[in-house]
């Protein structure tokens, strides 16, 4: 310390601690000259003593003016050192003569001077010198001290340039805090220093991005707007440096950038969006994104074919050479693909696609769209998560999001991936099942499209998970949307290729119709018609009849049965008790059902009355049962007026005339030419008619029982009323 006091005049030390800036500045200029002379003389011990004096007696002083003087003094000393300043920043470098036992052999001797490689230099920790005291001053309570700390470090950095990089993380941390400083002058000084540091980093080859990324990642979720601007600025600058691979580290700070898209400041949102757009463009332009589709193509070409180095196929040298080259090419692609980690980023995007902020959702779904196009096999394990993000966006209130989400969904549906490639059918089904309960119709529809697509591509795998989704699919038949119900029926039709599943479906439908009369009224005809189209009317009605034959609820069974084969015989079996209000309501529904598209084939058969005379007679029979003023009567009469009269002879009319002899039992059913009691598929219509008559007798008995019960109740009420009137009259006659 005595050496330093003898080197620096007392007046310089006094002025260095003065409250006036001009005096401190002049003292710093004198100090610069002193240090420059010492440097030229090579007296680094005295220089170290001067730096130690400035640090301990000034920058660490409790007096603010002393601290200010110490900072400007350290900057002046650095300027005086010029090219030799690096060794006084923090570390001392001591050259050690290489000896054989050190294991160092790469050296040459000449004129008693050892020329060593850089990595043969041994470093030892020196005393705290120029930079550490300045960095400590960034957290000083006095804003003017913080300001002069920025000024001092700026001047130091201008001198040492690249050697300054060893302190980058500490400086970055300090600047991050100063960017949000409460003093505007400190913020301005920090911005100037920040620009200089950026220039130094971009021109340096010693900057370590690997050491910097953890520091950046820790600060990406800071909410302060000034800090956010500071961070986005550094990300943009580092990304512009060709030698720095920021794209490879994008997953480490991608979530933070997306978080900034919902910032209250328009400027921050714009900066974050600009940075994200630039990164997305880099991903699209990267060699990996262009070559990954080719890699998938090669994998598909050679997945099932192995060309040996001997044998018949090996005789084609070009084929073998092509195979080997393609394999080597694939290996190169796999190595390149590591620079874009689609998987980690996909996880972030999936979360951000559900953000309450509209702009964040739109940006996230746009990224997902590009990833689905570019990601290739890397994204296969993430398909379920991506689908879970897409389906809600299909029903987004913002049209732009809906359009991109639908496009992404179509792209994802078009991809053909096998379970052997990591495609998780169960996970996709779970996502689709979850969104079947969405409040949005469009989302439920797309979820059903996915289940249908999986049944087409991976039918056996889907059936192995059927127990997890079957109940949900059955409940979806009660969906308020007709479109959803129709799609659910298509899915059920795909599943119902298996007889057991078909039976379970029809049983569930019958149970639901029985328990929910409104479902039967509103959707019953729609569901049955659609199933007839998808699975065949005969198959559906046979299964229904087999189930309803055991139905205990007779009223429900009568509502469900809407038969029209051998209708003439059935109509003639009706008696007065059968034709009531319920019957007429069902008959009205039947007439309207005949006018629907599903029965177009039946109406076309009316063009050939000679070929289908019983159909015509059945329809006329229904017409006779309907009240003339009813809408159903007018509808059916209008339809029958259009039936052509040609090809219908009197003989055929006589053969189809009604008669009571035709309805007396299963042995007297009228038969058309060539018709048998059992049709080609083995349906015994005589037995069916017998069952019908049995059911009708049960209905009549039930109706009579209910009528008697009602009559008895009415009689009791009447008797009680008469007794009450009699008692009242007796009471009034008493004196």
TAJORA-V77608 format. One record per helix or strand of 2 or more residues. SS is the DSSP state (@ for helix, = for strand). FROM is the first residue (numbers start at 1). LEN is the number of residues. If there is no record, write none. Layout:
# TAJORA-V77608
ss = (SS:SS)
from = (FROM:FROM)
len = (LEN:LEN)
This chain:
# TAJORA-V77608
ss = (@:@:@:@:@:=:@:=:=:@:=:@:@:@:@:@:@:@:@:@:@:@:@:@:@:@:@:@:@:@:@:@:@:@:@:@:@:@:@:@:@:@:@:@:@)
from = (2:10:21:44:64:91:100:107:113:118:122:130:143:184:209:225:247:266:287:313:317:342:358:376:399:419:425:441:459:466:482:499:517:537:554:567:576:581:597:613:631:650:660:666:685)
len = (6:7:21:16:25:4:3:4:4:3:4:8:36:20:11:15:14:20:16:3:23:11:17:18:16:3:11:17:6:13:14:17:19:12:7:6:3:14:12:13:11:6:4:3:49)
